[in-house]
Amino acid sequence: MRERGPTLLVIEDARDQSLLVGVAARRAHPGLEVQIADNGVDGIAYLQGIAPLQDPPAHATPDLVILDLYMPELDGFEVLRWIREHLTPRPFPVVVLTGSVLPEDEARALELGALAVHQKPHDLEGLGETVAAIVHQWIGRGAIIGAHIWEQG
């Protein structure tokens, strides 16, 4: 049985965006497990260990959460508030990746416990670079990349 790699939870209501974040994250860190929650309600359910992901082997505590702010039903601010109130000490970093350019949104997210706020780039290359930087900062580069760098000297 292979050892499980680190887990990223992406909480994002735009399915195309969450899939692109997942692909970019796996490229940045080979072996990264990516779980996707389509909204804040599903994100909290995942963090509680309940439906839709009730299978414990597939339901790892995330090593990193990438969170969108503006989602229907329950927004990213409410998710941050729930994490702060229910998961103390917080077992993982939460980084916001948002389309908002409002300084007050960044300040509020940081006040609620996000460790960083990044604006979503509008192009694929920029999104890939931003996600890679987030993953490298909070999880690392991964064994495969590290081995490749080591071999190159």
DOSE-20292 format. One record per residue (C-alpha): x, y, z; residue in three letters; residue number from 1. Coordinates in steps of 0.5 Angstrom, whole numbers. Layout:
% DOSE-20292
- c1,c2,c3,aa,i
- X,Y,Z,ALA,NUM
...
***
This chain:
% DOSE-20292
- c1,c2,c3,aa,i
- 0,0,0,MET,1
- 3,7,-2,ARG,2
- 3,12,3,GLU,3
- -2,18,2,ARG,4
- 1,25,0,GLY,5
- -1,31,2,PRO,6
- -8,33,1,THR,7
- -11,40,-2,LEU,8
- -18,42,-1,LEU,9
- -21,47,-6,VAL,10
- -27,50,-4,ILE,11
- -30,54,-10,GLU,12
- -37,54,-13,ASP,13
- -34,55,-21,ALA,14
- -33,48,-23,ARG,15
- -28,50,-28,ASP,16
- -24,54,-24,GLN,17
- -24,48,-18,SER,18
- -21,43,-24,LEU,19
- -16,48,-26,LEU,20
- -13,49,-19,VAL,21
- -13,42,-18,GLY,22
- -9,41,-24,VAL,23
- -4,47,-23,ALA,24
- -3,44,-16,ALA,25
- -2,37,-18,ARG,26
- 3,40,-23,ARG,27
- 6,44,-17,ALA,28
- 7,38,-12,HIS,29
- 7,31,-16,PRO,30
- 3,26,-11,GLY,31
- -2,31,-8,LEU,32
- -9,29,-7,GLU,33
- -14,34,-9,VAL,34
- -21,34,-6,GLN,35
- -26,39,-9,ILE,36
- -32,42,-5,ALA,37
- -37,46,-10,ASP,38
- -39,51,-5,ASN,39
- -38,53,3,GLY,40
- -44,48,5,VAL,41
- -40,42,2,ASP,42
- -33,45,4,GLY,43
- -36,45,12,ILE,44
- -39,38,11,ALA,45
- -32,36,8,TYR,46
- -28,39,14,LEU,47
- -33,36,19,GLN,48
- -32,29,16,GLY,49
- -39,28,13,ILE,50
- -43,27,7,ALA,51
- -41,27,1,PRO,52
- -34,24,3,LEU,53
- -36,19,8,GLN,54
- -30,14,6,ASP,55
- -25,15,12,PRO,56
- -19,13,7,PRO,57
- -21,18,2,ALA,58
- -23,23,7,HIS,59
- -16,26,9,ALA,60
- -16,32,14,THR,61
- -13,37,9,PRO,62
- -6,40,9,ASP,63
- -8,46,6,LEU,64
- -15,49,4,VAL,65
- -16,54,-2,ILE,66
- -22,58,-1,LEU,67
- -26,62,-6,ASP,68
- -30,68,-2,LEU,69
- -36,69,-6,TYR,70
- -40,63,-7,MET,71
- -48,62,-6,PRO,72
- -51,59,0,GLU,73
- -45,60,4,LEU,74
- -39,65,2,ASP,75
- -32,64,4,GLY,76
- -32,69,10,PHE,77
- -37,64,13,GLU,78
- -33,58,12,VAL,79
- -27,62,15,LEU,80
- -31,64,21,ARG,81
- -34,57,22,TRP,82
- -26,54,22,ILE,83
- -24,59,27,ARG,84
- -30,57,31,GLU,85
- -30,50,31,HIS,86
- -23,48,29,LEU,87
- -18,51,34,THR,88
- -12,50,34,PRO,89
- -13,50,26,ARG,90
- -10,44,23,PRO,91
- -8,47,16,PHE,92
- -7,54,13,PRO,93
- -13,57,9,VAL,94
- -11,61,3,VAL,95
- -16,65,-1,VAL,96
- -16,65,-8,LEU,97
- -21,70,-10,THR,98
- -24,75,-16,GLY,99
- -25,80,-11,SER,100
- -20,86,-12,VAL,101
- -23,90,-6,LEU,102
- -18,91,0,PRO,103
- -24,91,5,GLU,104
- -25,83,3,ASP,105
- -18,82,3,GLU,106
- -18,85,10,ALA,107
- -24,81,13,ARG,108
- -21,75,10,ALA,109
- -15,76,14,LEU,110
- -18,78,20,GLU,111
- -22,72,20,LEU,112
- -16,67,19,GLY,113
- -14,67,12,ALA,114
- -6,66,12,LEU,115
- -6,70,5,ALA,116
- -11,73,0,VAL,117
- -9,72,-8,HIS,118
- -13,75,-13,GLN,119
- -15,70,-19,LYS,120
- -11,71,-25,PRO,121
- -15,72,-31,HIS,122
- -11,67,-36,ASP,123
- -9,60,-35,LEU,124
- -2,61,-34,GLU,125
- -2,66,-29,GLY,126
- -7,62,-25,LEU,127
- -2,56,-26,GLY,128
- 3,60,-23,GLU,129
- -1,63,-17,THR,130
- -3,56,-15,VAL,131
- 4,53,-16,ALA,132
- 7,59,-11,ALA,133
- 1,58,-6,ILE,134
- 2,50,-6,VAL,135
- 10,51,-6,HIS,136
- 9,56,0,GLN,137
- 5,52,4,TRP,138
- 6,45,2,ILE,139
- 13,44,-1,GLY,140
- 15,42,-8,ARG,141
- 14,34,-7,GLY,142
- 19,28,-7,ALA,143
- 19,28,-15,ILE,144
- 21,35,-16,ILE,145
- 26,35,-10,GLY,146
- 29,28,-13,ALA,147
- 30,31,-20,HIS,148
- 33,38,-17,ILE,149
- 37,33,-13,TRP,150
- 40,29,-19,GLU,151
- 41,36,-23,GLN,152
- 46,38,-17,GLY,153
***
